[in-house]
């Protein structure tokens, strides 16, 4: 029986209608499921986190290869289906809830096809955690933003933040027809490997705050877009305007800044804050 046939059978058996708002599109290609495991080099020592376990096809494959699977699923009806379909597997911990809100135990790797709707918050959540690698299926447009070039249309806060935290590889194109029901867009398999940041920043909270603020005005020049950020850091307007003119790259547009440039601006602002507080 193919995975498409099995998917239709399970949906009929449990009278389950996939919810578009939750991004419930189930991967139905056996070869691609196997490649996900291969890309992550899943071994018997790994504890693997799966976000959005769906009908459990990937969960079962993972359980056969690794020490333990931590499968998180937000839909209570799917959790019931998973409990019945995976009852014979002793190395699967099934957690009901939103992965961004529930307590998630230790994991060494992440392998999953998460709902597109949580792609961005999930990625930022992962970048704050310690793990060996993550292999995820993301919407094509979202995946391409992760490795986009400076000054391109896709270049964003996501690009800079991800570059700072991890090595990113786009591995495999996934046509929408390999999901059931098919989503509206194609996907790309992405692999993340956390790493030591490639450049130094004096204050990471300041750095990520600056990146977030400036990209809300990506087409403006740095001198104009950084002033509101400085005001929120406690500087008076006159003082902020003076600092802006002394900043590196103040005449560039935000979208023209390389990740390292954001780091350099952060370090200048941190130095100015330290000088101010020392007075």
Rosetta blueprint (number, residue, H / E / L):
1 X L
2 X L
3 X H
4 X H
5 X H
6 X H
7 X H
8 X H
9 X H
10 X H
11 X H
12 X H
13 X H
14 X L
15 X L
16 X L
17 X L
18 X L
19 X L
20 X H
21 X H
22 X H
23 X L
24 X L
25 X L
26 X E
27 X E
28 X L
29 X L
30 X H
31 X H
32 X H
33 X H
34 X H
35 X H
36 X H
37 X H
38 X H
39 X H
40 X L
41 X L
42 X L
43 X L
44 X L
45 X L
46 X L
47 X E
48 X E
49 X E
50 X E
51 X E
52 X L
53 X L
54 X L
55 X L
56 X L
57 X H
58 X H
59 X H
60 X H
61 X H
62 X H
63 X H
64 X H
65 X H
66 X L
67 X L
68 X E
69 X E
70 X E
71 X E
72 X E
73 X E
74 X L
75 X L
76 X H
77 X H
78 X H
79 X H
80 X H
81 X H
82 X H
83 X H
84 X H
85 X H
86 X L
87 X L
88 X L
89 X L
90 X L
91 X L
92 X E
93 X E
94 X E
95 X E
96 X E
97 X L
98 X L
99 X L
100 X L
101 X L
102 X L
103 X L
104 X L
105 X L
106 X L
107 X L
108 X L
109 X E
110 X E
111 X E
112 X E
113 X L
114 X L
115 X L
116 X H
117 X H
118 X H
119 X H
120 X H
121 X H
122 X H
123 X H
124 X H
125 X H
126 X H
127 X H
128 X L
129 X L
130 X L
131 X L
132 X L
133 X E
134 X E
135 X E
136 X E
137 X E
138 X E
139 X E
140 X H
141 X H
142 X H
143 X H
144 X H
145 X H
146 X H
147 X L
148 X L
149 X L
150 X L
151 X L
152 X L
153 X L
154 X L
155 X L
156 X L
157 X H
158 X H
159 X H
160 X H
161 X H
162 X H
163 X H
164 X H
165 X H
166 X E
167 X E
168 X E
169 X E
170 X E
171 X E
172 X E
173 X E
174 X E
175 X L
176 X H
177 X H
178 X H
179 X E
180 X E
181 X L
182 X L
183 X L
184 X L
185 X L
186 X L
187 X E
188 X E
189 X E
190 X E
191 X E
192 X E
193 X E
194 X E
195 X L
196 X L
197 X L
198 X L
199 X L
200 X L
201 X L
202 X L
203 X L
204 X H
205 X H
206 X H
207 X H
208 X H
209 X H
210 X H
211 X H
212 X H
213 X H
214 X H
215 X H
216 X H
217 X H
218 X L
219 X L
220 X L
221 X E
222 X H
223 X H
224 X H
225 X H
226 X L
227 X H
228 X H
229 X H
230 X H
231 X H
232 X H
233 X L
234 X L
235 X L
236 X L
237 X H
238 X H
239 X H
240 X H
241 X H
242 X H
243 X H
244 X H
245 X H
246 X H
247 X L
248 X L
249 X L
250 X L
251 X L
252 X L
253 X E
254 X H
255 X H
256 X H
257 X L
258 X L
259 X H
260 X H
261 X H
262 X H
263 X H
264 X H
265 X H
266 X H
267 X H
268 X H
269 X H
270 X H
271 X H
272 X H
273 X H
274 X H
275 X H
276 X H
277 X H
278 X H
279 X L
